């Protein structure tokens, strides 16, 4: 039986990126990202910085995040994570030590999120 390999992208700790990133598979952010992130599964690690609007299936945040997140399946704030912004998610998990300063809105299968609603809640980095 052939194993399916997941695509993996990495933004290393000394890398600063500005713009829109679209990806398949999983992305690990250890550096700094400013802009938009669109894809499947994302992980930010301790010491990383994201100032972004994010639309993913799943995300785990272990660094500093400011912006808006739409997580269709799950959003996890790790014990080293610090999140400021508006979160739209189906499942939210905050580990002991993780910090959240913002709004959380339940994302149901029938939910529609207008770009206007996101722009109204956008925080400036």
C-alpha positions as CSV (number, residue, x, y, z in Angstrom):
1,X,0.0,0.0,0.0
2,X,1.4,3.4,-1.0
3,X,1.4,6.1,1.7
4,X,0.1,9.5,0.8
5,X,2.7,12.2,1.5
6,X,1.4,15.5,2.8
7,X,2.8,18.7,1.2
8,X,4.8,20.7,3.7
9,X,5.8,24.4,3.5
10,X,8.0,26.2,6.1
11,X,8.6,29.9,6.8
12,X,11.8,29.7,8.8
13,X,12.5,31.9,11.8
14,X,14.7,34.4,9.9
15,X,12.2,34.7,7.0
16,X,9.9,37.7,6.7
17,X,7.1,37.5,4.2
18,X,4.5,40.0,3.1
19,X,1.6,39.2,0.7
20,X,-0.9,36.5,0.1
21,X,0.2,32.9,0.6
22,X,-1.9,30.1,-0.8
23,X,-0.9,26.5,0.1
24,X,-1.9,22.9,0.0
25,X,-1.1,20.5,2.8
26,X,0.5,22.0,5.9
27,X,2.5,25.2,6.5
28,X,4.7,25.8,9.5
29,X,5.4,29.5,10.3
30,X,8.4,30.2,12.5
31,X,9.2,33.6,11.0
32,X,7.0,36.6,10.3
33,X,4.1,36.8,7.9
34,X,2.1,39.9,7.1
35,X,-0.9,39.6,4.7
36,X,-3.2,36.7,3.9
37,X,-2.9,33.0,4.4
38,X,-5.2,30.6,2.5
39,X,-4.9,26.8,2.7
40,X,-5.5,23.6,4.6
41,X,-3.5,23.2,7.9
42,X,-1.3,25.8,9.5
43,X,1.0,25.8,12.6
44,X,2.7,28.8,14.1
45,X,5.5,28.2,16.6
46,X,6.7,30.0,19.6
47,X,8.6,33.1,18.5
48,X,6.7,33.5,15.3
49,X,4.6,36.6,14.3
50,X,1.6,36.7,12.0
51,X,-0.3,39.9,11.2
52,X,-2.8,38.4,8.8
53,X,-6.2,37.4,7.7
54,X,-6.3,33.6,7.6
55,X,-8.7,31.2,6.0
56,X,-7.9,27.5,6.6
57,X,-9.4,24.2,7.6
58,X,-7.2,23.9,10.8
59,X,-4.7,26.1,12.6
60,X,-2.6,25.8,15.7
61,X,-1.1,29.0,17.1
62,X,2.0,28.9,19.2
63,X,3.4,32.4,18.5
64,X,2.0,35.9,18.3
65,X,-1.0,36.5,16.0
66,X,-3.0,39.6,15.1
67,X,-5.8,39.6,12.6
68,X,-8.8,37.5,11.6
69,X,-9.1,33.8,11.3
70,X,-11.7,31.6,9.6
71,X,-11.0,28.0,10.6
72,X,-13.5,25.6,9.1
73,X,-12.6,22.7,11.3
74,X,-10.5,23.6,14.3
75,X,-8.5,26.4,15.9
76,X,-6.1,25.7,18.7
77,X,-4.2,28.2,20.7
78,X,-1.2,26.5,22.1
79,X,0.2,27.3,25.6
80,X,2.7,29.7,24.0
81,X,0.2,31.3,21.7
82,X,-1.0,34.9,22.0
83,X,-4.0,35.8,19.7
84,X,-5.6,39.2,19.1
85,X,-8.5,39.5,16.6
86,X,-11.7,38.0,15.5
87,X,-12.0,34.2,15.2
88,X,-14.6,32.3,13.2
89,X,-14.4,28.6,14.0
90,X,-16.2,25.4,14.4
91,X,-14.1,24.1,17.3
92,X,-11.9,26.3,19.6
93,X,-9.3,24.8,21.9
94,X,-7.2,27.0,24.2
95,X,-4.4,25.3,26.1
96,X,-3.5,26.4,29.6
97,X,-1.2,29.4,29.2
98,X,-2.6,30.4,25.8
99,X,-4.0,33.9,25.5
100,X,-6.9,35.3,23.5
101,X,-7.9,38.9,23.3
102,X,-10.8,39.3,20.8
103,X,-14.1,38.0,19.6
104,X,-15.1,34.4,18.8
105,X,-17.9,33.5,16.5
106,X,-19.3,30.0,15.9
107,X,-18.8,28.9,12.3
108,X,-21.6,26.4,11.4
109,X,-21.9,24.6,8.0
110,X,-24.6,27.2,7.0
111,X,-22.6,30.2,8.1
112,X,-21.7,32.8,5.6
113,X,-19.1,35.4,6.4
114,X,-19.0,38.5,4.4
115,X,-15.7,40.2,3.7
116,X,-17.4,43.4,5.1
117,X,-18.0,41.7,8.5
118,X,-14.3,40.7,8.6
119,X,-13.1,44.2,7.6
120,X,-15.2,45.8,10.3
121,X,-13.5,43.7,13.0
122,X,-10.0,43.9,11.5
123,X,-7.4,45.1,14.0
124,X,-4.4,47.0,12.9
125,X,-0.9,45.4,13.4
